[in-house]
Each structure stands twice: as structure tokens, then as C-alpha cells.
Amino acid sequence: MHQSAGRRRSGKTRKGSKWLDWTLEESALAAIRTKDVYLAAQYARLKPRRGHKKALGAVKHSILCACWHMLSTGELYNDLGGDYFRKRDPERTTKRLVTQLEALGHTVTLQEAVAT
């Protein structure tokens, strides 16, 4: 289901080429089994919440969007890396982890790591 401005719209995907769907599915399955790539990290992040099929659909959509952008702009694919979601906002991650530890009853004191 998709909601915006008080309107409810269907969240179902539209019909399209079954051959393209099959190709995207095979590509997505190959991508999620690859180590240290953005698409595998995206799948791993979504699968616990949404399930295998929805997470796979999100990866298929990302592949399709990337292909469209490459064909329309002529740019090459630039993978963001498997650690993209972890390194995206380190301050936010630190704050979330400190809050979790304090909720468990720990006292947390942060110190900067010494550069080696």
C-alpha cells in the first residue's frame, strides 16, 4: 500500500516484460550472493523486515534504475560498497548504539580512538 496526502494507492507492481523480470531476478540473485557490494548490503538490510521476495524486488528495482541511468547519461556503474549503510552516518550510528547501551543499564563514556 502506498499513502500520500491522505490518498491510498496500490503498492502492487505493474505488469511488464516477463523476460526482463526473469533476467532481473537472476541478476539480483547473483548480486546478493556477492561479497562487499551495495546490492548485497541492501538485500541484507531489507530481508529481516520485509522478507526475501520484497527485498529481492527492491534489489531488482535498484538494478533497473542503475541500468536506466547508465544508458541515459552514458556514465559507468559506480558501486557504493558493502559498507555503505554502516559508514553513511557514523554520528547517528554512535548515538543509536549509546542509547541502546544506556537502555540496558550501562554507563557510556566515549573517547576518540588514537590514530595509528
C-alpha positions as CSV (number, residue, x, y, z in Angstrom):
1,M,0.0,0.0,0.0
2,H,1.2,3.5,-0.8
3,Q,-0.1,6.5,1.1
4,S,0.5,10.2,0.4
5,A,-1.6,13.3,1.2
6,G,-4.4,11.2,2.6
7,R,-4.8,9.2,-0.6
8,R,-4.3,5.4,-0.6
9,R,-2.8,3.9,-3.7
10,S,-1.9,0.3,-4.5
11,G,1.6,-0.8,-3.8
12,K,1.4,-3.6,-6.4
13,T,3.9,-3.5,-9.2
14,R,2.6,-3.1,-12.7
15,K,2.8,-5.6,-15.5
16,G,5.8,-5.7,-17.7
17,S,8.0,-8.0,-19.7
18,K,8.3,-11.4,-18.2
19,W,11.7,-11.8,-19.8
20,L,13.0,-8.7,-18.3
21,D,11.6,-9.7,-14.9
22,W,13.3,-13.1,-15.2
23,T,16.6,-11.5,-16.2
24,L,16.4,-9.0,-13.3
25,E,15.6,-11.8,-10.9
26,E,18.6,-13.8,-12.0
27,S,20.9,-10.8,-11.8
28,A,19.6,-9.8,-8.3
29,L,20.1,-13.4,-7.0
30,A,23.7,-13.2,-8.3
31,A,24.2,-9.8,-6.8
32,I,23.0,-10.7,-3.3
33,R,25.5,-13.6,-3.2
34,T,28.4,-11.3,-4.0
35,K,30.6,-10.0,-1.1
36,D,31.2,-6.3,-0.5
37,V,28.8,-4.9,-3.0
38,Y,26.0,-2.3,-2.4
39,L,23.2,-4.6,-3.7
40,A,24.1,-7.4,-1.2
41,A,24.1,-4.9,1.6
42,Q,20.8,-3.5,0.6
43,Y,19.3,-7.0,0.5
44,A,20.7,-8.0,3.9
45,R,19.3,-4.8,5.4
46,L,15.8,-5.2,4.0
47,K,15.3,-9.0,4.3
48,P,14.7,-9.2,8.1
49,R,12.0,-6.6,7.9
50,R,10.4,-7.2,4.5
51,G,11.2,-10.8,3.7
52,H,13.0,-12.5,0.8
53,K,10.7,-11.6,-2.1
54,K,10.2,-7.9,-1.2
55,A,13.9,-7.4,-0.6
56,L,14.7,-9.2,-3.9
57,G,12.2,-6.9,-5.6
58,A,14.0,-3.8,-4.1
59,V,17.3,-5.1,-5.5
60,K,15.7,-5.7,-8.9
61,H,14.4,-2.2,-8.9
62,S,17.9,-0.8,-8.0
63,I,19.4,-2.7,-10.8
64,L,16.8,-1.4,-13.3
65,C,17.3,2.2,-12.1
66,A,21.1,1.9,-12.4
67,C,20.8,0.5,-15.9
68,W,18.4,3.3,-16.9
69,H,20.8,6.0,-15.5
70,M,23.8,4.4,-17.2
71,L,22.0,4.2,-20.6
72,S,20.6,7.7,-20.4
73,T,23.7,9.5,-19.1
74,G,26.5,7.3,-20.5
75,E,28.2,7.0,-17.1
76,L,29.7,3.8,-15.8
77,Y,28.3,2.0,-12.8
78,N,29.9,3.1,-9.5
79,D,29.3,0.7,-6.7
80,L,28.9,2.3,-3.3
81,G,30.4,-0.7,-1.5
82,G,29.1,-3.2,1.0
83,D,29.8,-1.0,4.0
84,Y,27.8,2.0,2.6
85,F,24.9,1.7,5.1
86,R,27.3,1.4,8.0
87,K,29.5,4.3,7.1
88,R,26.7,6.6,5.7
89,D,26.2,8.5,9.0
90,P,28.7,7.5,11.8
91,E,27.4,10.0,14.3
92,R,23.9,8.7,14.0
93,T,25.1,5.1,14.5
94,T,27.1,6.1,17.5
95,K,24.2,7.9,19.1
96,R,21.9,4.9,18.5
97,L,24.3,2.4,20.0
98,V,25.0,4.6,23.0
99,T,21.2,4.9,23.6
100,Q,20.8,1.1,23.3
101,L,23.6,0.5,25.9
102,E,22.1,3.1,28.3
103,A,18.7,1.4,27.9
104,L,20.4,-1.8,29.1
105,G,21.7,-0.1,32.2
106,H,25.3,0.7,31.2
107,T,27.1,4.0,31.6
108,V,28.8,5.0,28.4
109,T,31.8,7.3,28.1
110,L,33.1,8.0,24.6
111,Q,36.8,8.7,23.8
112,E,38.4,9.4,20.5
113,A,40.4,6.5,19.1
114,V,44.1,7.1,18.8
115,A,45.3,7.1,15.2
116,T,48.0,4.6,14.5
